[in-house]
Amino acid sequence: MAPMSKRERVLRTMRHQETDRVPVYDILQNDGLIEYLAGERLTVENGARVKGRAIARCLDMTRMADGPRAPGLRVSAEGLTIRDERWTSWIVERPWRDWEGLLAWVRGEIERVESLTFDRDFVEAFYQRLDRFQGYFGDDTVQVVESGVGLTEMYWAVGWENFAYLLADEPEWVIAWLDARHRAELRRVQALADPRRILVALPYDDIACKSGPLISPHWLRQHWFPRLARLVDAWHARDTFCLFHSDGNLWPLLDDLVAAGIDGLNPIEVAAGMTVREVRKRYPQLFLTGGVDVSQLLPLGTPEEVRAACEENIRATNGRGYFLGSTTELHWEIPLENILAMFRTAWGKEI
């Protein structure tokens, strides 16, 4: 088969069609890998450009194409004080001191989100950013556009303990907040979606941990899944594929995810009991991405063990409808030789 462009390979994989080789989808957050592939030292100042060169050499599809962050503190639009480090960030201070302060903040956050608009300037800035990264790639690497249902940002902002109390004591505020975030995202999709520019959207919320759902499946089916379905419908109405992302053990919820209309699943967390072979067996209509364990295998295994796991996933899917990749991102604790073993399995040659 003649070599394909990345865009063609991605499209054919999402349609479960034959390709010239297995495509790779991942996120690069590993300095050694990026510098090895780009042939240049990675800094905060040149990060997006150098990382873009590395992405062009190894990935067919990616997201989070930004370079490393400068360490420091910033205050978000929600009033949260956030500490940034090179490839990660976390909340260090929240703008309330008691329960009443939290409820007042939630009410204010609902109003803020309801007022969000996505005008021409927003759209132009969004596409300028996509084009800038595409220029760094220098090819047609496909960029996946994130599209949150809304839940992750809620429990992240207030912390899990406070969110659990909100669910128990103020459920109507949780639903109002989720609805405000959902409506804002639908407005964003309406403003942005263009199938010529956005092939793949990533509807997401981390709704599971390693042992199962983070929130009652009954609550999710009543309040969250209908909003996921409307978000997927909005992207589908604009001829965009929907790759759903959640870490964790999704087995109790996969029937519901498929019923919501998703096209693909990411990242298939092996450490949570998910496997590419079993997901493909039960849900052959989904295209799959990931499935190479990033919590134990990639950081602690040998190149031979990594290669064997990759080959198993390719066999399990018969090489169709599957993007080889890690179970979320190629982070800074993974040895270079293990990442290269994964890439070589897909490429069938040195990289």
C-alpha positions in Angstrom: 0.0 0.0 0.0 1.3 3.5 -0.9 2.3 5.7 2.0 -0.5 7.9 3.3 -0.6 11.4 4.7 -1.3 11.7 8.4 -4.7 13.2 7.8 -5.7 10.4 5.4 -4.3 7.7 7.9 -6.3 9.3 10.7 -9.6 9.5 8.8 -9.3 5.9 7.5 -8.5 4.6 11.0 -11.6 6.4 12.5 -13.6 4.7 9.7 -12.1 1.3 10.4 -10.5 1.2 7.0 -7.2 -0.3 6.0 -4.1 1.9 6.4 -0.5 1.8 5.4 0.5 1.4 9.1 -0.9 1.8 12.6 -1.2 5.5 13.4 0.0 6.9 16.7 -1.9 9.3 19.0 -0.4 10.7 22.1 0.6 13.7 24.2 4.3 14.6 24.5 5.5 15.7 28.0 8.9 14.2 28.1 11.9 16.5 27.7 14.4 13.7 26.7 12.1 12.4 24.0 11.3 15.9 22.6 15.0 16.9 22.5 16.0 13.5 20.9 13.4 13.9 18.1 13.8 17.6 17.5 17.6 17.7 17.8 17.4 20.8 19.9 17.4 21.7 23.6 13.9 22.4 24.9 13.2 25.6 26.9 10.2 27.5 28.0 10.9 30.1 25.4 11.2 27.7 22.4 9.0 25.0 23.8 6.0 25.1 21.4 8.3 25.2 18.3 10.7 22.5 19.5 7.9 20.2 20.7 6.1 20.8 17.4 9.1 19.5 15.5 9.2 16.4 17.7 5.4 15.8 17.2 5.9 15.9 13.5 8.4 13.1 13.7 6.4 10.6 15.8 2.7 11.3 16.0 -0.2 11.2 13.5 -2.6 12.8 16.0 -2.2 14.8 19.2 -3.5 17.4 21.6 -2.0 19.7 24.3 0.7 20.8 21.8 1.9 23.6 24.1 5.5 23.6 25.3 6.6 23.5 29.0 5.4 26.2 31.4 7.5 28.6 33.4 7.1 27.9 37.1 5.1 30.4 39.0 1.7 31.4 40.4 -1.3 32.8 38.5 -4.9 33.5 39.3 -7.5 32.0 37.0 -10.7 33.6 35.7 -12.5 31.7 38.4 -10.4 33.3 41.1 -8.3 30.2 41.8 -4.6 30.6 42.6 -2.8 28.0 40.6 0.9 27.0 40.7 2.4 26.0 37.4 5.4 23.8 37.0 7.0 22.5 33.8 4.4 20.0 32.7 1.7 20.2 35.4 -0.3 22.6 37.6 -2.4 22.5 40.7 -4.6 24.7 42.9 -2.9 26.2 45.9 -5.6 28.6 47.1 -9.4 28.9 46.7 -11.3 32.2 47.1 -13.5 31.2 50.0 -13.1 30.4 53.7 -16.4 28.7 54.7 -19.5 26.9 53.3 -21.4 30.1 52.7 -18.4 31.5 50.8 -18.3 28.4 48.7 -22.0 28.6 47.8 -21.6 32.3 46.9 -18.6 31.4 44.7 -20.6 28.7 42.9 -23.5 31.1 42.3 -21.0 33.6 40.9 -19.4 31.0 38.8 -22.8 30.0 37.3 -23.4 33.7 36.4 -19.9 34.0 34.9 -20.2 30.9 32.7 -23.7 31.9 31.6 -22.3 35.3 30.4 -19.5 33.7 28.2 -19.7 34.6 24.5 -17.7 33.3 21.6 -17.5 36.1 19.1 -15.5 36.5 15.9 -12.4 37.6 17.8 -12.5 34.5 19.9 -12.9 32.3 16.9 -10.1 34.0 15.0 -7.8 33.7 18.0 -8.7 30.0 18.4 -7.8 29.2 14.8 -4.7 31.3 14.8 -3.5 29.1 17.7 -4.3 25.9 15.8 -2.5 27.3 12.7 0.5 28.3 14.8 1.0 24.7 16.0 0.3 23.4 12.6 3.1 25.6 11.3 5.5 24.2 14.0 4.5 20.6 12.9 5.2 21.5 9.2 2.8 18.7 8.1 -0.8 17.6 8.5 -0.6 16.1 12.0 -4.2 16.1 13.2 -5.0 18.2 16.3 -7.7 17.0 18.6 -9.9 19.8 20.0 -11.0 19.3 23.6 -14.7 19.7 24.5 -15.6 19.2 28.1 -19.1 18.2 29.2 -18.3 20.3 32.4 -18.0 18.0 35.4 -14.2 17.7 35.7 -13.7 21.5 36.0 -16.3 21.6 38.7 -14.9 19.0 41.1 -11.4 20.1 40.3 -12.2 23.7 41.2 -13.8 23.0 44.6 -12.0 19.8 45.5 -13.6 16.4 45.9 -14.7 16.7 49.5 -16.5 20.0 48.9 -18.0 18.6 45.7 -19.4 15.5 47.6 -21.0 17.8 50.1 -22.5 19.9 47.3 -23.9 16.8 45.7 -25.5 15.7 49.0 -26.6 19.1 50.4 -27.1 21.4 47.4 -27.8 19.1 44.4 -29.8 21.8 42.6 -26.8 24.1 42.5 -24.6 21.3 41.1 -27.1 20.7 38.3 -27.5 24.4 37.6 -23.7 24.7 37.5 -23.3 21.7 35.2 -26.1 23.0 33.0 -24.4 26.5 32.7 -21.1 24.9 31.7 -22.9 22.6 29.2 -24.8 25.4 27.5 -21.6 27.5 27.3 -19.8 24.6 25.6 -22.6 24.2 23.1 -22.3 27.9 22.2 -18.5 27.3 21.8 -19.1 24.4 19.5 -21.6 26.4 17.4 -19.0 29.1 17.0 -16.0 27.0 16.3 -17.0 23.7 14.6 -15.7 23.4 11.0 -15.1 19.9 9.7 -12.4 21.2 7.3 -10.4 22.4 10.3 -11.5 20.1 13.1 -11.6 16.4 12.3 -11.8 15.1 15.8 -13.3 16.6 19.0 -12.6 15.2 22.4 -15.7 15.3 24.6 -14.3 14.5 28.1 -14.9 14.2 31.8 -13.0 11.9 34.1 -16.0 10.0 35.5 -14.1 6.9 36.8 -11.2 5.9 39.0 -9.4 2.5 38.9 -12.2 0.7 40.8 -15.2 2.2 38.9 -17.4 5.3 38.6 -16.4 8.4 40.7 -20.1 9.4 41.0 -23.3 7.3 41.2 -24.1 5.8 37.8 -27.8 6.7 38.6 -26.8 10.4 38.9 -24.7 10.3 35.8 -27.5 8.7 33.8 -30.0 11.2 35.0 -27.9 14.4 34.7 -24.6 13.8 32.9 -25.2 11.4 30.0 -28.0 13.4 28.4 -25.6 16.4 28.3 -22.9 14.3 26.8 -25.3 13.1 24.1 -26.3 16.6 23.2 -22.6 17.7 23.0 -21.8 14.7 20.7 -24.8 15.5 18.6 -23.6 19.1 18.2 -20.2 18.0 16.9 -21.8 15.3 14.7 -24.1 17.9 13.2 -20.9 19.6 12.0 -19.4 16.3 10.6 -16.8 16.0 13.4 -15.8 12.6 15.0 -16.1 12.4 18.7 -13.3 10.6 20.7 -14.5 10.4 24.3 -11.9 10.6 27.1 -12.0 9.4 30.7 -9.5 7.7 32.8 -10.4 4.8 35.0 -12.6 1.6 34.9 -15.4 2.5 32.5 -16.9 -1.0 32.2 -20.1 -0.1 34.2 -20.7 2.9 32.0 -19.6 1.8 28.5 -23.1 0.9 27.3 -24.2 4.4 28.3 -21.2 6.0 26.5 -22.0 4.1 23.3 -25.6 5.0 23.6 -24.6 8.7 23.8 -23.2 8.4 20.3 -19.4 8.5 20.9 -17.2 7.3 17.9 -14.1 6.4 19.8 -12.7 5.8 23.3 -9.5 7.0 25.0 -7.3 6.2 26.8 -8.3 2.6 27.8 -6.6 2.5 31.1 -4.9 -0.9 31.5 -4.2 -0.4 35.2 -8.0 0.0 35.8 -8.9 -3.3 34.1 -9.5 -1.9 30.6 -7.9 -3.7 27.6 -8.0 -3.0 23.9 -8.8 -6.6 23.2 -11.9 -6.7 25.4 -13.2 -3.3 24.4 -12.9 -4.2 20.8 -14.7 -7.5 21.4 -17.6 -5.9 23.2 -17.8 -2.6 21.2 -16.4 -3.3 17.7 -18.0 -0.1 16.3 -15.7 2.2 18.4 -12.3 3.3 17.2 -9.8 3.0 20.0 -6.8 5.0 21.1 -4.2 4.2 23.8 -4.1 1.0 25.8 -0.3 1.0 26.4 0.0 1.2 30.2 1.7 4.4 31.3 1.6 3.8 35.1 3.7 0.7 35.2 4.7 -0.7 31.8 6.1 2.3 30.1 8.0 3.8 33.1 9.2 0.5 34.6 9.1 -2.2 31.9 11.7 -3.2 29.3 11.6 -2.2 25.6 10.8 -5.8 24.8 7.8 -5.8 27.2 6.5 -2.5 25.7 6.9 -3.9 22.2 4.9 -7.1 23.2 2.1 -5.0 24.6 1.9 -2.9 21.5 1.9 -5.9 19.2 -0.9 -7.5 21.3 -3.1 -4.4 20.9 -2.5 -4.4 17.1 -3.4 -8.0 16.9 -6.5 -7.5 19.0 -7.8 -4.9 16.5 -6.5 -6.6 13.4 -4.7 -3.3 12.7 -7.9 -1.4 12.0 -9.7 1.3 13.9 -6.9 1.6 16.4 -4.4 4.4 17.3 -1.4 3.1 19.2 -0.6 5.2 22.2 -0.1 5.5 26.0 -2.9 5.5 28.6 -2.9 9.3 28.6 0.5 10.9 28.0 4.2 10.2 27.5 5.4 11.8 30.7 8.8 12.7 32.1 9.3 9.5 34.1 9.3 7.2 31.0 12.7 6.1 29.7 13.4 7.2 26.1 14.1 3.6 24.9 10.6 2.5 26.0 8.9 5.3 24.1 11.0 4.5 21.0 10.0 0.9 21.3 6.4 1.8 21.0 7.0 4.1 18.1 9.1 1.5 16.2 6.3 -1.0 16.6 3.9 1.3 14.8 6.4 2.5 12.2 8.1 -0.8 11.6 11.4 0.9 11.5 13.8 3.1 13.5 12.8 6.6 14.3 
